[in-house]
Amino acid sequence: MQANMHTNVSYGVKYQARCITAVRADTHRTRFLVGTLSLREENEVHVIQLSDNGADLRCEGLYTHQPEIWDLASCPFDALMISTVYASGGEYRASIWKIPERSKGFNTPQLQQIVQLDGHKDIVKSTLWWPTGKHNQLVSIDEENLYVWALDASEKSAKVQGHISAGRLQTMSAGCWDPHDVTSVATACGSSIKCWDLRSMKQANTIEQAHAVQVRDIDYNPNVPDIMVSAGDDSKIRVWDLRNSGMPLLELPGHSHWTWRVRYNPKYQELVLSAGTDSVVNLWHVSTPSSTEDKLRSTSGSPRSPLDPLLRSHHEHEDSVYEVLQCQCKIYIAKWRALCLDKDIGEIGTGVAWSSYDPWIFASLSYDGRVLIDSVPHAIRKKLSQGASK
């Protein structure tokens, strides 16, 4: 098992990058995908693999994807199928791609486009694959709309099965598909979180003012229904029970600047990764108390804050784990403190991902193209493994 690894292992991408994800369909080895964001060069998707002893991280495949990649997702049932959101001709688009067989020559092979998800008129933010198992549905989200697609890879076609409009006053920035109820998708809408019913194509639930300002990321607890974690521009991380969303179950201090990504561990619900514009990746121990006990709030009625939830902070990244300021038709690369030349600030965020093979291993990506692999401390692994066996 690769979980014997403890020290950092790194890999360098030659261009700037903001997207990293695990190869979800590969449950026999730890592999990640990295998508680059170069303004002038042909962009690439790197397939990187951790060695069995956890001491080496190497490139297993390099593929051309010409436009800059703003979002990257891996198909849960086919390791060679991915989706990307990319900027092309001043517009943001989404497509499904097939990773080709390895080339024996020296040229970098081109990703094979299966189908483009046409229909978006606003800036596309992300694509979401059906959360578990083999299924031909996926979702694409732009600033105002959510589309449900039926994908036929063999016919290279995708048809719209449903459409939801959030309206211009509810700009969507991120989304997550409920693994416990596949008829529900949640999106970050400004400072709120909204859950959408894919059967009626209407809003089913909402958490108003989930954060003081913009909600940047959300993730469902993969093991406990109705539990969700969120991150926002107020730097905080909050855990919610969707059955009683008036106040968060738990609040973590987050980061010293904006908190841009948050991810539950795929197996152990107590482990949460986060990253932000302070160049730090944090590993948290999030203990959600039993709903039958009155431990969710303090006597003052405020969200409960654990005494020492932070297991480890990683400060190895020099750049804030990707920093990009977008100004209308031009994109300026800058430090997060730099002044934006226009009032419209676009995406600034973080790349973090858990391994699909080994739940103790995780990866982080900084904007300068540096990938770091690390693992959960041994003492925490032992404690969680003993708890899971009871």
N, C-alpha and C positions, 0 to 999 in steps of 0.2 A: 504494500500500500504506500502511496505517496505521502501519507500523513506523517511519516517520519521526518519530513522536511521541517525545518524550523527557521532557518535564515533566509533572507531575501534572495530571489533569483530574478534577473532582469533580462529584458530584451529591448532592442532599440529599433524603432521605425524611422526611416530617413526623412519622412515628411511629418508635418503637424497632424495630430489625430485627436478625435474626441469620442470615438465609438469603440466599445469593447463589449463582447458578449460571449458566453460559453457556447460551445457546440452542443446544443441540448440533446440531440439524438444519439450522441456518442457517450455511452455509459460504461465504456471499457478503458478509457484513458482520459486524462485532463487536457482538453484542447480549448483554445479561445480564438475568436475572430476579432481582428482589429481593422477598422476602416479609416483611411486617411482623409485629410481636409486641406489639400494644397490648392492654392488659387491659380497657379501657373503651370504646374506639372500634371501629368496623368496620375490620377489617384489609384490606390491599390487596396485590395483586401488581403491581409496576411492571415494565414492559418498557422497558429503556433501551438506547440505541444510540449508538455512537461515530461521529462524523462521519468522512468519508473522509480529511480532512486531520488527524484526531486532535486537533483543537483544541476540540471541543465534545461534550458528553455530554448528550443530551436524552431526555425521556420519549416513547416511541412508543406507549404504551398504559398505561392504569391500570384495574385490575379489582378488584371487591369480592370478598373472601374473608373472611367474617365472623369465624370463630374465629382465634385467634392461631396463627401458622405456626411450627412447630418444625423442619420439614425441607422442602426444596423440591428437586425433581429434574425435569430436562427430558428429554422423549422424544427418542431419538437419530434417529428417522426422520420425526417430525411436529413441526414448529416450533410448532404450536398446541396440543399436548398436553403436560400437565405432571402431576406427582403431588405431593401435599403430605401431611405429617403435621401434625395440628393437635389442639389441646385443645378439647373440646366437652363441656359438662355434667360436668366433672370427669374425663372420660375422654380418652385419646389415641387418635385414629383416623387412618386413611389413606384417601385417595380419589384417583381419576383425574379430571382436569378438562380441559375444552376451552376455549381462549381464544376468545371470540366475535368476530365482525366488529366493527370500530370503530363506536361510536355517534356519530351526527351531532348529538345533543343535548348537554346539559350534564351529564346524569347519568352516574355511573360505572357501566358495565355489570357485571353479576354473572358470575363464572366459571360455566360450565355443567358441572355434575357429571355425569360419564359413569357412574361406578360407585364405590361405597364398598367397600373391602376388608374385609369383615366377618370375624369369627372371632377377632380378637385380644382377649385378656383382660388382658394385661399392657400396660405403657407401650410404645407403638410408638416406635421410634427412627428408622427410615429406610426408604425404598423404593429399589430398585435396578432400573434398566431393563436389558434385554438389552444387553450392552456394545457390540456393533457391528451395523450393518445393521438391516433391518426384520424384526422378529420380535415375536410377540404374548406373549412371556413376560416377567414381571417378578417381583421378590422383595420381600417386606416382612419387616422384622425388628423384633421386640419384645425385651424384656429376657430372655425365656426361649425364644422360638420363632422359627423361620424358615419362611415360607410361600412356595411357588412357585405363581404364578398364571398361568392362560391367559386373556388379555384378548381380548374381542371388542367393540371399540369401536362397531361398527355396531349390535350387539344390546344395547349398554350392559350387558354382563355380564362377570363374572370368576369363574372356577372354580378351586378349589384343586387343583393337580396333585401337590403333594407337601408334606410337613410334617416339620420337624426340631425336636426339643426338646433344648435344651442343658442343661436342668435348672436348678434354683434356685441351685445353687452356682456357676454359670457365667454371671453376668449379662452379657448382650451390650449393647454400647454403640455399635457402628459396624460397617459391613460394606463389602465391595468385591467385585465380580464379576470373575473372571479373564478378561481379553480374549483370552488365548491358549488357554484351555481353558474353554469355556462350561459345562462340567459341574461347575465348581468355584467356590464362593463362600467367601470368608474373612470371619470376624467377629472383632472385639475382644471377648474374654471375660475381664473382670477384668484381671489383669496378663499374660495370655497371648493368643496369636493362634491361632485354630483354623480349619482349612480343611475344608469339607464337600463331599462328593460328592453331587451332585444326582441321580445315577442310583440309588445305593443308599440315599440319605438318611441317610448315616452319616458320622462323622468320618473324614477321610482323612489329616490331618497336623496337627501342633500345634507351636507354638513356646512352650514353657513359660518363664515369667518373661521375657517379651520386654522388659518394663520393670519397674522396681522396684515401681511401683504401677500404677494404672489405665492401660491403653492407651486413648487417646482417638481415634485416627484411624489408618487404614491405606490404602495405595494401591498397586496393582500397577504395575510398570513397563510402559508400553504398548508398548514396542519390544523388550524382552528377556524371554523367558519365565522363570518361576520366581523373579523378583526382585521384592521388595516393600519399601516404606518404611513405617515406623511412627513415631508420636509419642505421648508419654505424660506423665503427671503428674510424672514425675521430670525434666521439662524437656528430655529428650534426644530426638534423632531418630536412628533406626537403620535401616540397609539390610540386608535379609536375602536369602539364597539358600535357597529352600525345599527344595532337594535336600540341604542340609547346614546345618540350622538350629540347630546346637549353639551357635554364636556368630555375632553379626552380622558382615557383611562390612565394615561402616563405621559409625562413630558420630560424630555431629555434636553440638556443645554445645547446640544448640537455642536456648532462650530463658531469660531470667532468672527467669521464673515458669513456670507450666505451659504446655506446648506442646499445642495443641488441634486444629490442622489441619495437614495436610501433603499436597501434591499434586505429582505428576510433571507435567512439561510434556508435552502430547499428541504432540509431534514429536521434541523433543530430550531424550533420556534423561538428559543431564547436568544439566538444570535442574530444581530442586525449589523449590516455595514452601512456607513455613510461617508460622504465626501463633500467638500465644498471649496470655495474660492480662497481658503486660507492655506492651500497646498497640503492639507492633512486628510488622511483616511483614518476613520475611527471604527473600532470594533466594539460593539456594545453587548452587554448582557441585559436583555429586556425580559423581565419576569412579569407576566400578566396574571394578576390574582384571580381566584375563582369568582365567578359572577354571583355565587351564592353567599359570598362573604362581603361584609361592608368594609372592604379595604381599598376601594377604588379612588377614594378621595380623602383628603385630610379633613380635620374638624372644621377648617375654614371654608371647605367646599371647593378648594382649588385642586387642579390635577395633581396626582401623586407623583413625587419625584424620588427615585431610589437614591440611597446614600452614595453608592459607588458603582454606577452601572458601566463605567468606561473600563473595558478590559485592556485595550492597547490603542495608542495613537501612533500612526506612521507618518513621519516627517521627511521621508526620503525624497519625495518629489520636490523639485526646485520650482517648477511652474505650478500655479494653482491648477488643479487637476482639470483641465482645459479652460482657457479663458479666451472668449471671442466676443468682440463688440461688433454688432451688425447695424449699419446705418443705411436704411432704405436699399438703394441699388448697389451700394459698395460695402465691402466687408473689410474692416480694419482689425488687424491683429494687434493686441495691446495688453499691457498689464491691467489688472482689474481696477487699479486706481486711476488709470489714465482717463482723460476727459473724452467723452464721445463727441464726435463732430456734428452729430444730429441728436435730437431728443429721443429718437426711437432706439432703445437698446435691445438687442436681440438675445441670442442664446449665450449664456455663460454656464458651464456645468462641469460634471465629473464623470469619469468612466470607472465603474466598479462592477465586478461580476463574481459570483460563486461558481466553483467547478460543478459540472453536472455529474462527474464521476466520483469525486472525493469531497464530501461536504465540509471537510476541515480546511480546504484550500480556497483561496480567493485571489483575484487579480485586480490591479488598479492601473489606470492609464492617465498620464499627464499630457498636456497639450503639446509638449515638445517631442512626443512620440515614444516616451519611455514607459515600458510595461514592467510592473513589479509583481512578483508572485510571493505570497506569504501564507502562513497557516495559523490556525487557532492554537493558542498555547496548550501544552500537553496537560496541564493541571485542569484546565477547563474541559478539554476533551474527556478526560477520565470522569469528571463529575457528571457531565451530561450523558455520557454513555451508561454510567451506573444508574442514573435516573430513568433513562429510557428502557433499561432492562427490567425495572421493577414492575 
